[in-house]
Amino acid sequence: MYSDDASDTSPSSATNHVWAHYRNLMQSYVGPGGAPTNQNRLFACPADTFFYNFGDDDQVQLVRQGNHEPPTSNFSSYLFNGANESTNKSATNQILGIAGRKLSSIKHPARTILVTEWPAIVPYSWHQPKQPIADVANCAFNNAMNMVGFVDGHVSYI
């Protein structure tokens, strides 16, 4: 709906936190104004009751609170596929994403992620909790199952 009202363009915001900043963009569009807080449950998945913290030493720590609760997640359980606007990329090392793109320009909208739950980008799931594999760099997903919304509008549990 946002893209329909924005001339077929996906949300865009040049920040270092484009993944979580999606909430700021959508919050003003779908309802409650003002700064994000953990009191607004619109952006909180009911299954989001824990998360894993991946340390620099490859240690994985279980955190017994929802990923949407701390301000570092912008009080959201969801991420936007907007990493192409990350300000820490170089011209030779482009980061993929769809922020600011016309949705009609996306070649495979049924296979392109628009928004997803946080754990979909790391190896665990709120829906099928298992100890994650501490191999984030190699995308070892430990059969994680997460909700994903695609550019064509369908949502799937993958």
LINTA-V477099 format. One record per residue. N is the residue number from 0. RES is the residue in three letters. D_CENTER is the distance of its C-alpha to the mean C-alpha in whole Angstrom. Layout:
BEGIN
N_RES_D_CENTER / N_RES_D_CENTER
END
This chain:
BEGIN
0_MET_18 / 1_TYR_17 / 2_SER_17 / 3_ASP_21 / 4_ASP_22 / 5_ALA_21 / 6_SER_23 / 7_ASP_20 / 8_THR_18 / 9_SER_14 / 10_PRO_13 / 11_SER_14 / 12_SER_14 / 13_ALA_16 / 14_THR_14 / 15_ASN_14 / 16_HIS_10 / 17_VAL_9 / 18_TRP_5 / 19_ALA_6 / 20_HIS_9 / 21_TYR_8 / 22_ARG_10 / 23_ASN_13 / 24_LEU_13 / 25_MET_13 / 26_GLN_15 / 27_SER_18 / 28_TYR_18 / 29_VAL_17 / 30_GLY_20 / 31_PRO_20 / 32_GLY_20 / 33_GLY_21 / 34_ALA_19 / 35_PRO_16 / 36_THR_17 / 37_ASN_17 / 38_GLN_19 / 39_ASN_17 / 40_ARG_16 / 41_LEU_15 / 42_PHE_11 / 43_ALA_12 / 44_CYS_12 / 45_PRO_16 / 46_ALA_15 / 47_ASP_13 / 48_THR_16 / 49_PHE_16 / 50_PHE_14 / 51_TYR_15 / 52_ASN_16 / 53_PHE_17 / 54_GLY_20 / 55_ASP_21 / 56_ASP_24 / 57_ASP_22 / 58_GLN_23 / 59_VAL_20 / 60_GLN_20 / 61_LEU_20 / 62_VAL_19 / 63_ARG_20 / 64_GLN_18 / 65_GLY_15 / 66_ASN_11 / 67_HIS_11 / 68_GLU_15 / 69_PRO_15 / 70_PRO_15 / 71_THR_13 / 72_SER_9 / 73_ASN_11 / 74_PHE_12 / 75_SER_9 / 76_SER_7 / 77_TYR_4 / 78_LEU_1 / 79_PHE_4 / 80_ASN_7 / 81_GLY_9 / 82_ALA_10 / 83_ASN_13 / 84_GLU_14 / 85_SER_14 / 86_THR_17 / 87_ASN_18 / 88_LYS_18 / 89_SER_22 / 90_ALA_24 / 91_THR_24 / 92_ASN_21 / 93_GLN_18 / 94_ILE_15 / 95_LEU_14 / 96_GLY_11 / 97_ILE_12 / 98_ALA_12 / 99_GLY_16 / 100_ARG_17 / 101_LYS_19 / 102_LEU_18 / 103_SER_21 / 104_SER_21 / 105_ILE_19 / 106_LYS_21 / 107_HIS_19 / 108_PRO_17 / 109_ALA_17 / 110_ARG_16 / 111_THR_13 / 112_ILE_10 / 113_LEU_9 / 114_VAL_6 / 115_THR_5 / 116_GLU_5 / 117_TRP_5 / 118_PRO_8 / 119_ALA_8 / 120_ILE_8 / 121_VAL_11 / 122_PRO_14 / 123_TYR_14 / 124_SER_13 / 125_TRP_14 / 126_HIS_16 / 127_GLN_18 / 128_PRO_18 / 129_LYS_20 / 130_GLN_20 / 131_PRO_18 / 132_ILE_20 / 133_ALA_20 / 134_ASP_19 / 135_VAL_16 / 136_ALA_17 / 137_ASN_19 / 138_CYS_16 / 139_ALA_18 / 140_PHE_16 / 141_ASN_19 / 142_ASN_18 / 143_ALA_15 / 144_MET_14 / 145_ASN_11 / 146_MET_11 / 147_VAL_9 / 148_GLY_10 / 149_PHE_12 / 150_VAL_14 / 151_ASP_17 / 152_GLY_16 / 153_HIS_16 / 154_VAL_14 / 155_SER_15 / 156_TYR_15 / 157_ILE_15
END
